[in-house]
């Protein structure tokens, strides 16, 4: 049985996004999974479109790609703040809503509450006294809840409890291994 995975995450914003995506696709292939990164190299010819139209072309392309995939493997490494990328979280919710299997990882082992407190020290809340969510989870409780409900496995984190570089693929590879094993049952 062939498995196609939508490779969600803010990796598309990396300066070397295409090369990084190729490495991820190769890791997936090693586990018998076809990885589909939502890069926009196929819409480069549309760059002449006004932004008011271009964003919709990219959105429609990504939704069509999600429709064609069996599972999602999402990079939930914090992006531009203490939490995962907002677009990736929408994609995760899309897969949850469709009842398609969800697998996710983060290169950050530091719990969400600790990251949030650090962020608040640098950028205070506009309303003082707001609670910081605890629970020792890797992100807002809805995120690991969706991953667990959607795939039956928690978010894969660095096994040794140490954060990895944003573009490290070590934890991604473990997540792909887990997804391949779960999908073959």
Secondary structure in CASP SS format (residue, H / E / C, confidence):
PFRMAT SS
TARGET T0000
AUTHOR 0000-0000-0000
METHOD secondary structure of the structure
MODEL  1
X C 1.00
X C 1.00
X E 1.00
X E 1.00
X E 1.00
X E 1.00
X E 1.00
X E 1.00
X C 1.00
X H 1.00
X H 1.00
X H 1.00
X H 1.00
X C 1.00
X C 1.00
X C 1.00
X H 1.00
X H 1.00
X H 1.00
X H 1.00
X H 1.00
X H 1.00
X H 1.00
X H 1.00
X H 1.00
X H 1.00
X H 1.00
X H 1.00
X H 1.00
X H 1.00
X C 1.00
X C 1.00
X E 1.00
X E 1.00
X E 1.00
X E 1.00
X E 1.00
X C 1.00
X C 1.00
X C 1.00
X H 1.00
X H 1.00
X H 1.00
X H 1.00
X H 1.00
X H 1.00
X H 1.00
X H 1.00
X C 1.00
X C 1.00
X H 1.00
X H 1.00
X H 1.00
X H 1.00
X H 1.00
X H 1.00
X H 1.00
X H 1.00
X H 1.00
X H 1.00
X H 1.00
X H 1.00
X H 1.00
X H 1.00
X H 1.00
X H 1.00
X H 1.00
X H 1.00
X C 1.00
X C 1.00
X E 1.00
X E 1.00
X E 1.00
X E 1.00
X E 1.00
X C 1.00
X C 1.00
X C 1.00
X C 1.00
X C 1.00
X C 1.00
X C 1.00
X C 1.00
X C 1.00
X C 1.00
X H 1.00
X H 1.00
X H 1.00
X H 1.00
X H 1.00
X H 1.00
X H 1.00
X H 1.00
X H 1.00
X H 1.00
X H 1.00
X H 1.00
X H 1.00
X C 1.00
X C 1.00
X E 1.00
X E 1.00
X E 1.00
X E 1.00
X E 1.00
X C 1.00
X C 1.00
X C 1.00
X C 1.00
X C 1.00
X C 1.00
X H 1.00
X H 1.00
X H 1.00
X H 1.00
X H 1.00
X H 1.00
X H 1.00
X H 1.00
X H 1.00
X H 1.00
X H 1.00
X C 1.00
X C 1.00
X C 1.00
X C 1.00
X C 1.00
X C 1.00
X C 1.00
X C 1.00
X C 1.00
X C 1.00
X C 1.00
X C 1.00
X C 1.00
X C 1.00
X C 1.00
X C 1.00
X C 1.00
X C 1.00
X H 1.00
X H 1.00
X H 1.00
X H 1.00
X H 1.00
X H 1.00
X H 1.00
X H 1.00
X H 1.00
X H 1.00
X H 1.00
X C 1.00
X C 1.00
X C 1.00
X C 1.00
X E 1.00
X C 1.00
X C 1.00
X C 1.00
X C 1.00
X C 1.00
X C 1.00
X C 1.00
X C 1.00
X C 1.00
X C 1.00
X C 1.00
X C 1.00
X C 1.00
X H 1.00
X H 1.00
X H 1.00
X H 1.00
X H 1.00
X H 1.00
X H 1.00
X H 1.00
X H 1.00
X H 1.00
X H 1.00
X H 1.00
X H 1.00
X H 1.00
X C 1.00
X C 1.00
END
